[in-house]
């Protein structure tokens, strides 16, 4: 019941009340709207929109790479990209 005491909270449809995501989604949408309305600048608003976009966290699943730069002489160098463990 404490959840329903939160301002702006709404119960999900009866057929979805047994699904946690239905409850969380409504609260997340409420918080997102609140944060966006309180953004102090267009830059802050853009950051919030970027962070909440669908694939914003995909980079967290990327494999790490190591970039090695070798200098052959004063005028040339070469680079090598290595994926650790591969």
C-alpha positions as CSV (number, residue, x, y, z in Angstrom):
1,X,0.0,0.0,0.0
2,X,2.9,2.3,0.5
3,X,3.6,2.3,-3.2
4,X,0.1,3.7,-3.9
5,X,0.8,6.5,-1.4
6,X,3.4,7.8,-3.8
7,X,2.2,10.9,-5.7
8,X,1.2,10.1,-9.3
9,X,1.2,6.4,-8.8
10,X,-1.5,4.4,-10.5
11,X,-2.4,0.7,-10.3
12,X,-1.8,-1.3,-13.4
13,X,-4.8,-3.0,-15.1
14,X,-6.3,-5.8,-13.1
15,X,-5.1,-8.5,-15.5
16,X,-1.5,-7.2,-15.1
17,X,-1.3,-6.7,-11.4
18,X,0.5,-10.0,-10.8
19,X,3.4,-8.8,-13.1
20,X,6.1,-6.8,-11.2
21,X,7.2,-5.1,-14.4
22,X,3.7,-3.6,-14.8
23,X,4.1,-1.9,-11.3
24,X,7.7,-0.8,-11.8
25,X,7.0,0.6,-15.3
26,X,4.4,2.9,-14.1
27,X,6.6,4.2,-11.3
28,X,9.6,4.6,-13.7
29,X,7.5,6.6,-16.1
30,X,6.3,8.9,-13.3
31,X,9.9,9.5,-12.1
32,X,11.2,10.0,-15.7
33,X,8.5,12.6,-16.4
34,X,9.3,14.3,-13.1
35,X,13.1,14.4,-13.7
36,X,12.6,15.8,-17.3
37,X,10.3,18.5,-16.0
38,X,12.8,19.5,-13.4
39,X,15.9,19.6,-15.7
40,X,17.7,22.9,-15.2
41,X,19.0,23.2,-18.8
42,X,18.6,21.7,-22.2
43,X,22.0,19.9,-21.7
44,X,20.6,18.2,-18.6
45,X,17.5,17.3,-20.4
46,X,19.5,15.9,-23.3
47,X,21.6,13.8,-20.9
48,X,18.4,12.4,-19.2
49,X,16.9,11.5,-22.6
50,X,20.1,9.9,-23.8
51,X,20.5,7.8,-20.6
52,X,16.9,6.6,-20.8
53,X,17.0,5.6,-24.4
54,X,16.4,1.9,-25.3
55,X,20.0,0.9,-25.9
56,X,21.9,3.4,-23.8
57,X,23.6,0.7,-21.7
58,X,24.7,-1.6,-24.5
59,X,28.3,-0.5,-24.2
60,X,28.4,-2.2,-20.8
61,X,28.2,-5.6,-22.6
62,X,31.0,-4.8,-25.1
63,X,34.3,-6.8,-24.9
64,X,37.3,-4.8,-23.7
65,X,40.0,-4.1,-26.2
66,X,43.6,-2.9,-25.8
67,X,45.1,-0.5,-28.3
68,X,48.9,-0.8,-28.6
69,X,50.9,1.8,-30.5
70,X,54.4,1.0,-31.7
71,X,56.9,3.6,-33.0
72,X,59.1,2.2,-35.7
73,X,61.1,5.5,-36.0
74,X,60.5,9.2,-35.7
75,X,58.1,9.4,-38.7
76,X,56.0,6.2,-38.4
77,X,54.1,4.2,-36.0
78,X,51.7,1.3,-36.1
79,X,48.7,0.3,-34.0
80,X,47.4,-3.0,-33.0
81,X,44.0,-3.8,-31.4
82,X,43.9,-6.8,-29.1
83,X,40.9,-8.4,-27.4
84,X,42.2,-9.9,-24.1
85,X,41.5,-13.6,-23.8
86,X,41.2,-14.1,-27.6
